[in-house]
């Protein structure tokens, strides 16, 4: 009871002295003045630790350290992305036959798998950060809290010493002098012990700057390892995605390089050439002004889009829209040739073709014969296909009113420079086509085509079946924008 009473009296005297201006803070001795700069460094250091730890804890979304990996994954933002990728891939895949999975479904599934693995790596990395960084930072924060308590004790004890000193100096009762002196000595000894301990804690915390920096390095190492692993997972997946995209045949046809288109579709003749020529051979050779009368712009765009979407195929009825519309088919064929990134007769041989076109007819014939083998085989074969088709079309000149000269004027510019050349070059291109048409058997003796494509014949068979074995009634072409009877088509003299 005596000690408790003594403690209460000391606390009362301390509060009284604090209220007196004569014993204000300005007159107190700062016991930690010599290490004030060191304290400031410690405070900034611990502040950085606290801030980083707090933000890391908010970034790591976990209810508790005992949560399973799966539960932790569900808390991550990318978990929703992983779920959605898997669901979209499955729904998209269900729309296609099992033996012909869609490209996008494969890419979605592969990317979803990657996201799932990266999610797991993120959870494992978070666990490492919790153990090696957040917990380690917690120790320094606890040390700083202990140091703060030690400084509070030191400050209270210093105030007690100051109060006791003033009591001793103001005491006039000799009977109490010894008691106050003993109390003063004990308090001074206590103050020295607290001061030593506080200095020790300050120095100890200051000495851990390199240790704290190492914890930050551990944080960086964990993140580097996570990103390195994630990058490796992504890089390992990219080649397979590239391979699937590169081998996927269903890609736009218009504006695609001829060799690329043939490689993607595993064909030798461009699909637009084959379908258009086959359709015209079956449904269009009785139409006047083929390749001279323009098709309907809306229907041309639709047919081009159908080709790009790979809907002009044997299983589709899209061709039925153009059975009575040969002029739109012709316009699409010309557009395909015009939009090739490199014309059939190639940019590389352009100057040679121009020189050949300027020769007299006999010399031109022999020069073309020598120049054709210099074309890439894909270009030469598709050129042969087109020329042979136009040669067949000339047999119906009485119906189409399209002569060699007419066809040469139409196709010359498209074959030599994609229709982008000057007027003089266009005329030279027409001379080349005219020579090719007049001497097709000489230039292409081994290239024989029947212009009957499975892509059009399957539709034609369905058409016959639906009409009881008779061709559908002919109606005026829907694409005709001018009256053919009123347009004058120049007939070539030969």
Secondary structure in CASP SS format (residue, H / E / C, confidence):
PFRMAT SS
TARGET T0000
AUTHOR 0000-0000-0000
METHOD secondary structure of the structure
MODEL  1
X C 1.00
X H 1.00
X H 1.00
X H 1.00
X H 1.00
X H 1.00
X H 1.00
X H 1.00
X H 1.00
X H 1.00
X H 1.00
X H 1.00
X H 1.00
X H 1.00
X H 1.00
X H 1.00
X H 1.00
X H 1.00
X H 1.00
X C 1.00
X H 1.00
X H 1.00
X H 1.00
X C 1.00
X H 1.00
X H 1.00
X H 1.00
X C 1.00
X C 1.00
X C 1.00
X C 1.00
X C 1.00
X H 1.00
X H 1.00
X H 1.00
X H 1.00
X H 1.00
X H 1.00
X H 1.00
X H 1.00
X H 1.00
X H 1.00
X H 1.00
X H 1.00
X H 1.00
X H 1.00
X H 1.00
X H 1.00
X H 1.00
X H 1.00
X H 1.00
X H 1.00
X H 1.00
X H 1.00
X H 1.00
X H 1.00
X H 1.00
X H 1.00
X H 1.00
X C 1.00
X C 1.00
X C 1.00
X C 1.00
X C 1.00
X C 1.00
X C 1.00
X C 1.00
X C 1.00
X H 1.00
X H 1.00
X H 1.00
X H 1.00
X H 1.00
X H 1.00
X H 1.00
X C 1.00
X C 1.00
X H 1.00
X H 1.00
X H 1.00
X H 1.00
X H 1.00
X H 1.00
X H 1.00
X H 1.00
X H 1.00
X H 1.00
X H 1.00
X H 1.00
X H 1.00
X H 1.00
X H 1.00
X H 1.00
X C 1.00
X C 1.00
X C 1.00
X C 1.00
X C 1.00
X C 1.00
X C 1.00
X C 1.00
X C 1.00
X H 1.00
X H 1.00
X H 1.00
X H 1.00
X H 1.00
X H 1.00
X H 1.00
X H 1.00
X H 1.00
X H 1.00
X H 1.00
X H 1.00
X H 1.00
X H 1.00
X H 1.00
X H 1.00
X H 1.00
X H 1.00
X H 1.00
X H 1.00
X H 1.00
X H 1.00
X H 1.00
X H 1.00
X H 1.00
X H 1.00
X H 1.00
X H 1.00
X H 1.00
X H 1.00
X H 1.00
X H 1.00
X H 1.00
X H 1.00
X H 1.00
X H 1.00
X H 1.00
X H 1.00
X H 1.00
X H 1.00
X H 1.00
X H 1.00
X H 1.00
X H 1.00
X H 1.00
X H 1.00
X H 1.00
X H 1.00
X H 1.00
X H 1.00
X H 1.00
X H 1.00
X H 1.00
X H 1.00
X H 1.00
X H 1.00
X H 1.00
X H 1.00
X H 1.00
X H 1.00
X H 1.00
X H 1.00
X H 1.00
X H 1.00
X H 1.00
X H 1.00
X H 1.00
X H 1.00
X C 1.00
X C 1.00
X C 1.00
X H 1.00
X H 1.00
X H 1.00
X H 1.00
X H 1.00
X H 1.00
X H 1.00
X H 1.00
X H 1.00
X H 1.00
X H 1.00
X H 1.00
X H 1.00
X H 1.00
X H 1.00
X H 1.00
X H 1.00
X H 1.00
X H 1.00
X H 1.00
X H 1.00
X H 1.00
X H 1.00
X H 1.00
X H 1.00
X H 1.00
X H 1.00
X H 1.00
X H 1.00
X H 1.00
X H 1.00
X H 1.00
X H 1.00
X C 1.00
X C 1.00
X H 1.00
X H 1.00
X H 1.00
X H 1.00
X H 1.00
X H 1.00
X H 1.00
X H 1.00
X H 1.00
X H 1.00
X H 1.00
X H 1.00
X H 1.00
X H 1.00
X H 1.00
X H 1.00
X H 1.00
X H 1.00
X H 1.00
X H 1.00
X H 1.00
X H 1.00
X H 1.00
X H 1.00
X H 1.00
X H 1.00
X H 1.00
X H 1.00
X H 1.00
X H 1.00
X H 1.00
X H 1.00
X H 1.00
X H 1.00
X H 1.00
X H 1.00
X H 1.00
X H 1.00
X H 1.00
X C 1.00
X C 1.00
X C 1.00
X C 1.00
X C 1.00
X C 1.00
X C 1.00
X C 1.00
X C 1.00
X C 1.00
X H 1.00
X H 1.00
X H 1.00
X H 1.00
X H 1.00
X H 1.00
X H 1.00
X H 1.00
X C 1.00
X C 1.00
X C 1.00
X C 1.00
X C 1.00
X H 1.00
X H 1.00
X H 1.00
X H 1.00
X H 1.00
X H 1.00
X H 1.00
X H 1.00
X H 1.00
X H 1.00
X H 1.00
X H 1.00
X H 1.00
X C 1.00
X C 1.00
X C 1.00
X C 1.00
X C 1.00
X C 1.00
X C 1.00
X C 1.00
X C 1.00
X C 1.00
X C 1.00
X C 1.00
X C 1.00
X H 1.00
X H 1.00
X H 1.00
X H 1.00
X H 1.00
X H 1.00
X H 1.00
X H 1.00
X H 1.00
X H 1.00
X H 1.00
X H 1.00
X C 1.00
X C 1.00
X C 1.00
X C 1.00
X C 1.00
X C 1.00
X C 1.00
X C 1.00
X C 1.00
X H 1.00
X H 1.00
X H 1.00
X H 1.00
X H 1.00
X C 1.00
X C 1.00
X C 1.00
X H 1.00
X H 1.00
X H 1.00
X H 1.00
X H 1.00
X H 1.00
X H 1.00
X H 1.00
X H 1.00
X H 1.00
X H 1.00
X H 1.00
X H 1.00
X H 1.00
X C 1.00
X C 1.00
X C 1.00
X C 1.00
X C 1.00
X C 1.00
X C 1.00
X C 1.00
X C 1.00
X C 1.00
X H 1.00
X H 1.00
X H 1.00
X H 1.00
X H 1.00
X H 1.00
X H 1.00
X H 1.00
X C 1.00
X C 1.00
X C 1.00
X H 1.00
X H 1.00
X H 1.00
X H 1.00
X H 1.00
X H 1.00
X H 1.00
X H 1.00
X H 1.00
X H 1.00
X H 1.00
X H 1.00
X C 1.00
X C 1.00
X C 1.00
X C 1.00
X H 1.00
X H 1.00
X H 1.00
X H 1.00
X H 1.00
X H 1.00
X H 1.00
X H 1.00
X H 1.00
X H 1.00
X H 1.00
X H 1.00
X H 1.00
X H 1.00
X H 1.00
X H 1.00
X H 1.00
X H 1.00
X H 1.00
X H 1.00
X H 1.00
X H 1.00
X H 1.00
X H 1.00
X C 1.00
X C 1.00
X C 1.00
X H 1.00
X H 1.00
X H 1.00
X H 1.00
X H 1.00
X H 1.00
X H 1.00
X H 1.00
X H 1.00
X H 1.00
X H 1.00
X H 1.00
X H 1.00
X H 1.00
X C 1.00
X C 1.00
X C 1.00
X C 1.00
X C 1.00
X H 1.00
X H 1.00
X H 1.00
X H 1.00
X H 1.00
X H 1.00
X H 1.00
X H 1.00
X H 1.00
X H 1.00
X H 1.00
X H 1.00
X H 1.00
X H 1.00
X H 1.00
X H 1.00
X C 1.00
X H 1.00
X H 1.00
X H 1.00
X H 1.00
X C 1.00
X C 1.00
X C 1.00
X C 1.00
X C 1.00
X C 1.00
X C 1.00
X C 1.00
X C 1.00
X C 1.00
X H 1.00
X H 1.00
X H 1.00
X H 1.00
X H 1.00
X H 1.00
X H 1.00
X H 1.00
X H 1.00
X H 1.00
X H 1.00
X H 1.00
X H 1.00
X C 1.00
X C 1.00
X C 1.00
X C 1.00
X C 1.00
X C 1.00
X C 1.00
X C 1.00
X C 1.00
X C 1.00
X C 1.00
X C 1.00
X C 1.00
X C 1.00
X C 1.00
X C 1.00
X C 1.00
X H 1.00
X H 1.00
X H 1.00
X C 1.00
X C 1.00
X C 1.00
X C 1.00
X C 1.00
X C 1.00
X C 1.00
X C 1.00
END
